[in-house]
Amino acid sequence: MKQKKLLKKLAFSEQDFEDIKNAVSEQEKSTCGEIALAIAPESSSYAFWELLPALFFALIVIGCLIPFSNHISSLIDLISWPERIWVLPTFYVLAGVAAAAIVYILCNISAVKRRLIPIAARRTAVNNRALRHFVQSGVYKTSGQTGILIFVSYFEREIRILPDSGINSKVSQDLWNIIADEMTDSLAKGNAKEALIGAINRCGELLSQNFPLDSHGENELPDGLVILENEPWV
């Protein structure tokens, strides 16, 4: 899934982005914690899982055609003059390529692709992508180690809420997981903006209870929602 397609599916207006940013800013007024938000179109290219069934189907098609090689040769002789020994092998190659292309296109349909990829592979990809952005975005290096990342991977329909070490010392990960589950349910109903703002408010409440604003509180991370680029093929 490309970034433009994600933006189209989210259907966020400029005001929606502003409302999300304001929600973060409002929650951070009562805590020294920092809330970062990011949405990725998908957490991996999943190229392997797209190509594997395409190649497998191409081999099946070629294998099914081999017993009929004499009939195929006879048909080719009717439309090919003069006779060429390379025509039959070329036919098999083209048939395999066509079969692979058709299945590959089908495997790129989100609903099909999501069912092809094992749950464990999707979850591992989301975990890795969330952790990578946690580091790349600087959530890990706030002055009090009180940064938290709300990460949404749209294609996988998975959400990760990753707190820094300072937060982990006071708040159980189970509480963040509950918020992530609630957010997942809301996203599944198509309420992306409401899901994000609801999660921001819930996270803000926990942060303000455990990490109230102090005199040295500074806004160390951007408040807005970050739309990430696609992962490269690996």
Backbone as JSON, one array per atom type, in Angstrom:
{
  "sequence": "MKQKKLLKKLAFSEQDFEDIKNAVSEQEKSTCGEIALAIAPESSSYAFWELLPALFFALIVIGCLIPFSNHISSLIDLISWPERIWVLPTFYVLAGVAAAAIVYILCNISAVKRRLIPIAARRTAVNNRALRHFVQSGVYKTSGQTGILIFVSYFEREIRILPDSGINSKVSQDLWNIIADEMTDSLAKGNAKEALIGAINRCGELLSQNFPLDSHGENELPDGLVILENEPWV",
  "N": [[0.83, -1.19, 0.0], [0.55, 2.19, -0.88], [1.66, 5.47, 0.23], [-0.02, 7.56, -0.65], [-2.38, 6.2, -1.19], [-3.04, 5.38, 1.36], [-3.58, 7.85, 2.61], [-5.82, 8.55, 1.19], [-7.62, 6.56, 1.99], [-7.8, 7.12, 4.73], [-8.93, 9.61, 4.62], [-8.49, 12.12, 5.8], [-8.92, 15.5, 6.6], [-7.37, 18.77, 6.43], [-8.14, 20.02, 8.74], [-8.69, 17.85, 10.38], [-6.12, 16.78, 10.83], [-5.13, 18.93, 12.23], [-6.8, 18.93, 14.48], [-6.03, 16.54, 15.7], [-3.37, 17.12, 16.3], [-3.8, 19.24, 18.11], [-5.07, 17.84, 20.14], [-3.0, 16.27, 21.18], [-1.29, 18.31, 22.06], [-2.9, 19.48, 24.02], [-3.16, 17.43, 25.94], [-0.53, 17.19, 26.76], [-0.16, 19.4, 28.27], [-0.54, 18.89, 30.93], [1.33, 17.09, 31.75], [4.7, 15.84, 31.99], [5.34, 14.02, 30.2], [5.76, 12.83, 26.8], [3.96, 12.6, 23.82], [3.98, 10.81, 20.86], [2.92, 10.31, 17.5], [2.28, 8.04, 14.83], [1.53, 6.77, 11.6], [1.81, 4.01, 9.52], [1.66, 2.91, 6.13], [2.05, 0.16, 5.59], [3.94, -2.32, 7.36], [5.97, -3.74, 6.21], [7.36, -4.68, 3.02], [6.54, -7.16, 2.21], [7.27, -8.71, 0.06], [8.17, -11.32, -0.41], [5.98, -12.94, 0.31], [4.17, -12.23, -1.59], [5.37, -12.97, -3.99], [5.9, -15.71, -3.72], [3.42, -17.38, -3.9], [2.78, -16.68, -6.52], [4.93, -17.64, -8.08], [4.73, -20.33, -7.44], [2.22, -20.99, -8.49], [2.75, -20.55, -11.19], [4.54, -22.62, -11.75], [2.82, -24.8, -11.37], [1.0, -24.4, -13.48], [2.69, -24.69, -15.72], [3.52, -27.31, -15.27], [1.08, -28.66, -15.58], [0.64, -28.27, -18.26], [2.63, -29.65, -19.59], [2.08, -32.49, -20.1], [0.48, -32.2, -22.32], [2.02, -31.5, -24.43], [2.41, -32.5, -27.06], [-0.06, -31.98, -28.31], [-0.11, -29.23, -28.09], [2.11, -28.57, -29.61], [1.17, -29.38, -32.12], [-0.89, -27.55, -32.55], [0.61, -25.21, -32.59], [2.11, -25.66, -34.87], [0.19, -25.29, -36.78], [-0.19, -22.57, -36.89], [2.28, -21.49, -37.11], [4.86, -20.86, -39.28], [7.94, -20.89, -41.0], [8.61, -24.05, -39.24], [9.78, -23.78, -35.91], [12.13, -24.69, -33.46], [12.25, -23.42, -31.07], [9.79, -22.42, -30.43], [7.89, -23.89, -28.89], [9.16, -24.14, -26.24], [9.21, -21.39, -25.71], [6.51, -20.82, -25.58], [5.79, -22.16, -23.21], [7.27, -20.71, -21.35], [6.1, -18.15, -21.59], [3.48, -18.78, -20.82], [3.91, -19.49, -18.15], [4.91, -17.05, -17.14], [2.69, -15.38, -17.57], [0.78, -16.62, -15.89], [2.03, -16.28, -13.4], [2.06, -13.49, -13.26], [-0.67, -12.84, -13.15], [-1.48, -14.02, -10.71], [0.22, -12.66, -8.98], [-0.74, -10.03, -9.18], [-3.27, -10.42, -8.05], [-2.48, -11.1, -5.49], [-1.67, -8.69, -4.52], [-3.91, -7.35, -3.84], [-5.37, -5.95, -1.07], [-7.14, -7.35, 0.74], [-6.78, -10.01, -0.03], [-4.02, -10.32, 0.19], [-3.63, -9.9, 2.92], [-4.62, -12.23, 4.0], [-2.91, -14.11, 3.03], [-0.47, -13.72, 4.26], [1.18, -14.98, 7.06], [0.0, -14.68, 10.45], [1.94, -14.43, 12.44], [4.13, -13.48, 10.99], [3.19, -10.98, 10.16], [2.84, -9.68, 12.62], [5.42, -9.67, 13.64], [6.66, -8.02, 11.74], [5.31, -5.59, 12.21], [6.05, -5.09, 14.88], [8.83, -4.73, 14.57], [8.92, -2.53, 12.83], [7.65, -0.56, 14.35], [9.39, -0.34, 16.56], [11.66, 0.54, 15.22], [10.84, 3.05, 14.29], [10.37, 4.23, 16.73], [12.94, 4.66, 17.65], [14.1, 6.15, 15.51], [12.53, 8.46, 15.45], [13.18, 9.7, 17.77], [11.86, 9.3, 20.16], [12.87, 7.84, 22.21], [14.75, 9.38, 23.53], [13.97, 11.5, 25.2], [14.24, 13.93, 27.84], [13.46, 12.94, 30.37], [13.07, 10.29, 29.85], [10.4, 9.81, 29.21], [8.85, 9.54, 26.95], [6.33, 8.46, 24.62], [5.15, 6.3, 22.1], [2.54, 6.13, 19.81], [1.74, 3.88, 17.54], [0.53, 3.06, 14.4], [-0.12, 0.52, 12.14], [-1.44, 0.35, 9.14], [-2.24, -1.48, 7.04], [-1.89, -4.03, 8.21], [-3.62, -3.77, 10.28], [-2.84, -3.36, 12.9], [-1.77, -2.16, 16.08], [0.63, -0.5, 18.03], [1.64, 0.55, 21.19], [4.23, 2.14, 22.47], [6.05, 2.73, 25.26], [8.68, 4.69, 26.79], [11.58, 3.87, 28.86], [11.38, 5.24, 31.31], [8.65, 5.52, 31.71], [7.82, 2.89, 31.76], [8.67, 2.07, 34.23], [6.72, 2.83, 35.97], [4.16, 2.44, 34.92], [2.19, -0.23, 33.89], [2.67, -2.31, 31.03], [0.44, -3.64, 30.22], [-1.72, -1.89, 30.5], [-1.32, -0.06, 28.44], [-1.62, -1.79, 26.33], [-4.34, -2.39, 26.5], [-5.47, 0.05, 25.76], [-4.54, 0.13, 23.13], [-5.94, -2.04, 22.05], [-8.58, -1.13, 22.23], [-8.4, 0.99, 20.51], [-7.86, -0.32, 18.12], [-10.31, -1.61, 17.64], [-11.95, 0.61, 17.17], [-10.76, 1.7, 14.89], [-11.26, -0.35, 13.08], [-13.9, 0.05, 12.58], [-13.85, 2.18, 10.97], [-13.38, 4.64, 12.1], [-11.05, 6.5, 12.2], [-9.93, 9.02, 13.0], [-11.3, 9.52, 15.43], [-10.42, 7.29, 16.84], [-7.68, 7.77, 17.12], [-7.65, 10.22, 18.57], [-9.03, 9.42, 20.85], [-7.22, 7.53, 21.9], [-5.05, 9.18, 22.37], [-6.08, 10.82, 24.4], [-6.56, 8.92, 26.44], [-3.97, 7.97, 26.91], [-2.79, 10.35, 27.67], [-4.12, 10.86, 30.1], [-3.14, 8.78, 31.76], [-0.44, 9.43, 31.74], [-0.42, 11.99, 32.92], [-1.28, 11.36, 35.47], [0.82, 9.87, 36.49], [3.13, 11.18, 35.73], [3.24, 14.11, 36.34], [3.17, 17.53, 35.14], [6.18, 19.37, 35.37], [8.33, 22.06, 36.49], [10.32, 22.19, 34.63], [9.37, 21.27, 32.31], [9.38, 20.68, 28.86], [8.46, 20.9, 25.4], [9.45, 18.36, 23.63], [9.06, 16.71, 21.44], [7.49, 16.55, 18.18], [4.03, 17.42, 17.92], [2.15, 16.6, 16.06], [0.5, 14.25, 13.77], [2.34, 11.76, 12.14], [2.76, 10.62, 8.88], [4.05, 7.81, 7.59], [6.5, 6.71, 5.15], [6.38, 4.11, 2.64], [7.81, 0.89, 3.35], [10.98, -0.14, 2.04], [11.69, -2.68, -0.49], [12.93, -5.66, 0.81]],
  "CA": [[0.0, 0.0, 0.0], [1.34, 3.41, -0.98], [1.29, 6.53, 1.14], [-1.17, 8.3, -1.2], [-3.57, 5.37, -1.01], [-3.37, 5.44, 2.78], [-4.2, 9.15, 2.88], [-7.16, 8.5, 0.6], [-8.46, 5.71, 2.85], [-8.03, 7.82, 5.99], [-9.81, 10.74, 4.29], [-8.28, 13.19, 6.77], [-8.82, 16.88, 6.11], [-6.37, 19.56, 7.16], [-8.68, 20.27, 10.08], [-8.52, 16.62, 11.15], [-4.73, 16.75, 11.28], [-4.97, 19.98, 13.24], [-7.48, 18.49, 15.69], [-5.17, 15.52, 16.32], [-2.23, 17.85, 16.88], [-4.28, 19.99, 19.27], [-5.36, 16.88, 21.2], [-1.72, 15.95, 21.8], [-0.84, 19.51, 22.77], [-3.75, 19.67, 25.21], [-2.81, 16.42, 26.94], [0.83, 17.42, 27.26], [-0.17, 20.55, 29.18], [-0.63, 18.44, 32.31], [2.32, 16.03, 32.01], [6.03, 16.02, 31.41], [5.47, 12.99, 29.19], [5.67, 13.26, 25.4], [3.19, 11.67, 23.0], [4.27, 10.86, 19.43], [1.96, 9.54, 16.71], [2.72, 7.69, 13.48], [0.78, 5.75, 10.86], [2.53, 3.45, 8.37], [0.78, 2.19, 5.22], [2.29, -1.23, 5.97], [5.21, -2.39, 8.08], [6.96, -4.44, 5.4], [6.93, -4.81, 1.63], [5.97, -8.5, 2.09], [7.52, -9.16, -1.31], [8.29, -12.78, -0.44], [4.66, -13.56, 0.4], [3.48, -11.95, -2.85], [6.02, -13.69, -5.09], [5.87, -17.16, -3.53], [2.28, -18.04, -4.55], [2.83, -16.43, -7.96], [5.87, -18.59, -8.66], [4.19, -21.68, -7.24], [1.14, -21.19, -9.45], [3.36, -20.63, -12.51], [5.06, -23.99, -11.88], [1.67, -25.69, -11.53], [0.48, -24.23, -14.84], [3.64, -25.32, -16.66], [3.44, -28.76, -15.05], [-0.18, -29.17, -16.15], [0.7, -28.16, -19.72], [3.64, -30.55, -20.14], [1.5, -33.7, -20.72], [-0.21, -31.86, -23.56], [3.0, -30.87, -25.32], [2.18, -32.91, -28.45], [-1.22, -31.24, -28.82], [0.28, -27.83, -28.19], [3.0, -28.49, -30.77], [0.35, -29.47, -33.34], [-1.56, -26.25, -32.71], [1.62, -24.22, -32.96], [2.48, -25.93, -36.27], [-0.86, -24.76, -37.66], [-0.13, -21.11, -36.98], [3.67, -21.06, -37.2], [5.59, -21.35, -40.44], [8.32, -22.3, -40.92], [8.69, -24.62, -37.89], [10.92, -23.34, -35.1], [12.22, -25.53, -32.26], [12.17, -22.61, -29.86], [8.43, -21.91, -30.21], [7.24, -24.58, -27.77], [9.7, -23.64, -24.95], [8.78, -20.0, -25.5], [5.11, -20.87, -25.15], [5.76, -22.54, -21.79], [7.78, -19.57, -20.56], [5.08, -17.11, -21.6], [2.36, -19.25, -20.01], [4.32, -19.38, -16.75], [4.98, -15.62, -16.79], [1.32, -14.86, -17.51], [0.16, -17.16, -14.68], [2.65, -15.62, -12.24], [1.63, -12.09, -13.23], [-2.07, -12.78, -12.7], [-1.54, -14.31, -9.26], [0.92, -11.57, -8.28], [-1.68, -8.91, -9.11], [-4.29, -10.79, -7.06], [-1.85, -11.09, -4.16], [-1.48, -7.31, -4.11], [-5.17, -6.85, -3.31], [-5.16, -5.96, 0.39], [-7.89, -8.4, 1.42], [-6.14, -11.29, -0.36], [-2.66, -10.28, 0.73], [-3.69, -10.02, 4.38], [-4.89, -13.63, 4.33], [-1.77, -14.93, 2.62], [0.67, -13.54, 5.15], [0.93, -15.54, 8.4], [-0.18, -13.7, 11.53], [3.23, -14.24, 13.12], [4.98, -12.65, 10.13], [2.66, -9.61, 10.21], [3.11, -9.1, 13.94], [6.86, -9.41, 13.73], [6.95, -6.85, 10.92], [4.8, -4.41, 12.91], [6.92, -4.85, 16.04], [10.12, -4.2, 14.11], [8.72, -1.18, 12.27], [7.34, 0.35, 15.46], [10.63, -0.12, 17.32], [12.56, 1.34, 14.4], [10.39, 4.45, 14.32], [10.57, 4.69, 18.11], [14.32, 5.15, 17.71], [14.33, 7.17, 14.48], [11.8, 9.68, 15.76], [13.75, 10.3, 18.98], [11.01, 9.12, 21.34], [13.67, 7.2, 23.27], [15.77, 10.26, 24.12], [13.47, 12.66, 25.94], [15.07, 14.17, 29.02], [13.09, 12.07, 31.5], [12.68, 8.98, 29.3], [8.94, 9.72, 29.37], [8.19, 9.59, 25.66], [5.52, 7.29, 24.27], [4.8, 6.28, 20.68], [1.34, 5.43, 19.36], [2.1, 3.49, 16.17], [-0.53, 2.34, 13.68], [0.24, -0.07, 10.85], [-2.8, 0.32, 8.59], [-2.53, -2.7, 6.29], [-1.98, -5.16, 9.14], [-4.62, -3.46, 11.3], [-2.16, -3.59, 14.18], [-1.37, -0.93, 16.79], [1.58, -0.68, 19.12], [1.9, 1.7, 22.04], [5.56, 1.87, 23.02], [6.54, 3.74, 26.22], [10.1, 4.65, 27.1], [11.92, 3.18, 30.1], [10.9, 5.98, 32.47], [7.22, 5.23, 31.87], [7.7, 1.46, 32.11], [8.95, 1.87, 35.65], [5.55, 3.19, 36.77], [2.9, 2.04, 34.29], [2.26, -1.56, 33.28], [2.43, -2.4, 29.59], [-0.92, -4.14, 30.02], [-2.63, -0.75, 30.36], [-1.14, 0.46, 27.09], [-2.19, -2.79, 25.41], [-5.8, -2.22, 26.53], [-5.76, 1.23, 24.93], [-4.28, -0.27, 21.74], [-7.04, -2.91, 21.62], [-9.75, -0.27, 22.04], [-8.13, 1.78, 19.31], [-8.01, -1.23, 16.99], [-11.75, -1.78, 17.4], [-12.49, 1.85, 16.59], [-10.23, 1.8, 13.53], [-11.95, -1.35, 12.27], [-15.21, 0.61, 12.23], [-13.62, 3.31, 10.08], [-13.31, 5.89, 12.86], [-9.61, 6.69, 12.42], [-9.66, 10.24, 13.78], [-11.79, 9.3, 16.79], [-9.56, 6.3, 17.47], [-6.42, 8.43, 17.48], [-7.87, 11.2, 19.64], [-9.36, 8.66, 22.05], [-5.97, 6.96, 22.44], [-4.25, 10.31, 22.9], [-6.66, 11.24, 25.68], [-6.33, 7.87, 27.43], [-2.54, 7.99, 27.24], [-2.54, 11.59, 28.41], [-4.6, 10.69, 31.48], [-2.18, 7.94, 32.49], [0.82, 10.17, 31.9], [-0.6, 13.1, 33.88], [-1.38, 10.77, 36.81], [2.11, 9.33, 36.94], [4.22, 12.1, 35.4], [2.66, 15.46, 36.24], [4.03, 18.56, 34.56], [7.08, 20.03, 36.32], [8.77, 23.39, 36.07], [11.29, 22.08, 33.54], [8.74, 20.6, 31.18], [9.54, 21.26, 27.53], [7.91, 20.09, 24.32], [10.63, 17.83, 22.96], [8.69, 15.96, 20.24], [6.38, 17.14, 17.43], [2.71, 16.99, 18.4], [1.28, 16.16, 14.98], [0.51, 12.88, 13.26], [3.32, 11.52, 11.08], [2.42, 9.58, 7.93], [5.33, 7.26, 7.18], [6.65, 6.19, 3.79], [6.42, 2.64, 2.5], [9.07, 0.2, 3.56], [11.59, -0.64, 0.79], [11.78, -4.13, -0.65], [14.12, -6.27, 1.44]],
  "C": [[0.88, 1.25, 0.0], [0.8, 4.48, -0.04], [0.05, 7.3, 0.66], [-2.46, 7.52, -1.01], [-4.01, 5.38, 0.45], [-4.09, 6.74, 3.12], [-5.63, 9.19, 2.34], [-8.1, 7.68, 1.48], [-8.78, 6.41, 4.17], [-8.99, 8.98, 5.8], [-9.71, 11.85, 5.33], [-8.22, 14.54, 6.06], [-7.7, 17.58, 6.88], [-6.83, 19.83, 8.58], [-8.54, 19.03, 10.97], [-7.11, 16.5, 11.69], [-4.51, 17.78, 12.39], [-5.63, 19.57, 14.56], [-6.66, 17.44, 16.45], [-3.97, 16.18, 17.0], [-2.63, 18.6, 18.14], [-4.58, 19.05, 20.44], [-4.08, 16.48, 21.94], [-1.23, 17.12, 22.65], [-1.62, 19.72, 24.07], [-3.39, 18.68, 26.31], [-1.43, 16.68, 27.55], [0.93, 18.65, 28.17], [-0.14, 20.13, 30.65], [0.38, 17.32, 32.64], [3.66, 16.4, 31.4], [6.31, 14.91, 30.39], [5.29, 13.56, 27.79], [4.96, 12.18, 24.58], [3.53, 11.88, 21.52], [3.31, 9.92, 18.7], [2.53, 9.25, 15.32], [1.81, 6.62, 12.89], [1.63, 5.32, 9.67], [1.53, 2.76, 7.45], [0.84, 0.68, 5.46], [3.69, -1.32, 6.54], [6.3, -3.14, 7.34], [6.46, -4.46, 3.96], [6.24, -6.15, 1.39], [6.17, -9.08, 0.69], [7.58, -10.68, -1.41], [6.92, -13.44, -0.51], [3.82, -13.25, -0.83], [4.04, -12.8, -3.99], [5.89, -15.2, -4.96], [4.66, -17.83, -4.17], [2.27, -17.83, -6.06], [3.76, -17.42, -8.65], [5.35, -20.02, -8.56], [3.09, -21.97, -8.27], [1.7, -21.31, -10.87], [3.91, -22.04, -12.76], [3.94, -25.0, -12.08], [1.13, -25.63, -12.95], [1.39, -24.91, -15.85], [3.58, -26.84, -16.53], [2.19, -29.38, -15.65], [-0.15, -29.16, -17.68], [1.66, -29.18, -20.35], [3.04, -31.82, -20.76], [0.82, -33.45, -22.07], [0.73, -31.24, -24.6], [2.79, -31.24, -26.79], [1.02, -32.13, -29.08], [-0.87, -29.77, -29.03], [1.19, -27.62, -29.41], [2.21, -28.53, -32.07], [-0.37, -28.16, -33.61], [-0.59, -25.17, -33.16], [2.01, -24.39, -34.43], [1.45, -25.35, -37.24], [-0.75, -23.26, -37.87], [1.29, -20.59, -37.12], [4.34, -21.7, -38.41], [6.73, -20.39, -40.75], [8.43, -22.76, -39.47], [9.94, -24.13, -37.18], [10.94, -24.15, -33.8], [12.05, -24.72, -30.98], [10.74, -22.16, -29.54], [7.77, -22.57, -29.01], [7.82, -24.15, -26.42], [9.27, -22.21, -24.65], [7.34, -19.94, -25.02], [5.0, -21.19, -23.66], [6.23, -21.39, -20.9], [6.73, -18.48, -20.46], [3.86, -17.5, -20.76], [2.68, -19.13, -18.52], [4.37, -17.93, -16.29], [3.58, -15.03, -16.65], [0.62, -15.34, -16.23], [0.71, -16.47, -13.43], [2.17, -14.18, -12.12], [0.21, -11.95, -12.71], [-2.17, -13.0, -11.2], [-0.87, -13.2, -8.46], [0.0, -10.36, -8.13], [-2.76, -9.19, -8.07], [-3.74, -10.71, -5.65], [-1.59, -9.68, -3.65], [-2.79, -6.64, -3.7], [-5.13, -7.03, -1.79], [-5.86, -7.11, 1.09], [-7.28, -9.78, 1.18], [-4.77, -11.38, 0.31], [-2.66, -10.5, 2.25], [-3.9, -11.47, 4.82], [-3.74, -14.55, 3.96], [-0.63, -14.88, 3.64], [0.35, -14.1, 6.54], [0.85, -14.46, 9.47], [1.15, -13.39, 12.21], [4.15, -13.32, 12.31], [4.51, -11.19, 10.16], [3.0, -8.95, 11.55], [4.59, -8.79, 14.14], [7.24, -8.17, 12.94], [6.5, -5.56, 11.61], [5.67, -4.07, 14.12], [8.23, -4.2, 15.62], [9.99, -2.77, 13.59], [8.45, -0.17, 13.37], [8.59, 0.67, 16.27], [11.6, 0.76, 16.54], [12.15, 2.81, 14.41], [10.54, 5.05, 15.71], [11.97, 5.31, 18.26], [14.54, 6.31, 16.75], [13.68, 8.5, 14.81], [12.3, 10.37, 17.03], [12.89, 10.16, 20.21], [11.82, 8.59, 22.52], [14.59, 8.16, 24.01], [15.2, 11.55, 24.71], [14.22, 12.76, 27.27], [14.74, 13.26, 30.2], [12.74, 10.66, 31.09], [11.17, 8.74, 29.48], [8.21, 9.93, 28.04], [7.39, 8.32, 25.41], [5.09, 7.41, 22.81], [3.51, 5.49, 20.47], [1.55, 5.15, 17.87], [1.0, 2.65, 15.57], [0.03, 1.81, 12.37], [-1.07, -0.43, 10.16], [-3.12, -1.01, 7.91], [-2.75, -3.89, 7.23], [-3.09, -5.0, 10.17], [-4.08, -3.77, 12.69], [-1.72, -2.25, 14.76], [-0.41, -1.31, 17.9], [1.71, 0.63, 19.88], [3.18, 1.4, 22.81], [5.99, 3.0, 23.95], [8.05, 3.59, 26.43], [10.31, 4.07, 28.5], [11.41, 3.9, 31.34], [9.44, 5.72, 32.76], [7.03, 3.78, 32.31], [7.9, 1.21, 33.6], [7.73, 2.15, 36.53], [4.22, 2.66, 36.22], [3.08, 0.7, 33.6], [1.96, -1.51, 31.79], [1.01, -2.88, 29.29], [-1.93, -3.01, 29.81], [-2.53, -0.15, 28.96], [-1.75, -0.5, 26.06], [-3.72, -2.69, 25.36], [-6.21, -1.05, 25.65], [-5.58, 0.89, 23.45], [-5.42, -1.13, 21.2], [-8.31, -2.09, 21.36], [-9.6, 0.55, 20.76], [-8.3, 0.94, 18.05], [-9.47, -1.44, 16.64], [-12.36, -0.56, 16.73], [-12.01, 2.04, 15.15], [-10.95, 0.84, 12.59], [-13.32, -0.86, 11.82], [-15.08, 1.83, 11.32], [-13.53, 4.66, 10.78], [-11.85, 6.22, 13.22], [-9.32, 7.9, 13.31], [-10.09, 10.05, 15.23], [-10.92, 8.3, 17.54], [-8.26, 6.93, 17.96], [-6.62, 9.39, 18.65], [-8.24, 10.49, 20.94], [-8.12, 8.08, 22.72], [-5.09, 8.05, 23.04], [-4.77, 10.71, 24.27], [-6.42, 10.21, 26.78], [-4.87, 7.85, 27.86], [-2.2, 9.23, 28.06], [-2.97, 11.5, 29.86], [-3.63, 9.88, 32.32], [-0.88, 8.68, 32.74], [0.68, 11.27, 32.94], [-0.71, 12.57, 35.31], [-0.02, 10.36, 37.35], [3.29, 10.26, 36.68], [3.66, 13.51, 35.22], [3.69, 16.47, 35.72], [4.89, 19.19, 35.64], [7.55, 21.34, 35.72], [9.73, 23.36, 34.9], [10.69, 21.43, 32.29], [8.9, 21.36, 29.87], [8.92, 20.32, 26.49], [9.06, 19.61, 23.45], [10.33, 17.08, 21.66], [7.56, 16.67, 19.51], [5.04, 16.57, 17.9], [1.85, 16.35, 17.32], [1.42, 14.69, 14.62], [1.48, 12.77, 12.1], [2.83, 10.37, 10.2], [3.73, 9.06, 7.34], [5.31, 6.79, 5.73], [6.59, 4.67, 3.81], [7.79, 2.1, 2.85], [9.65, -0.24, 2.22], [11.56, -2.15, 0.72], [13.06, -4.63, -0.01], [14.04, -7.78, 1.26]]
}
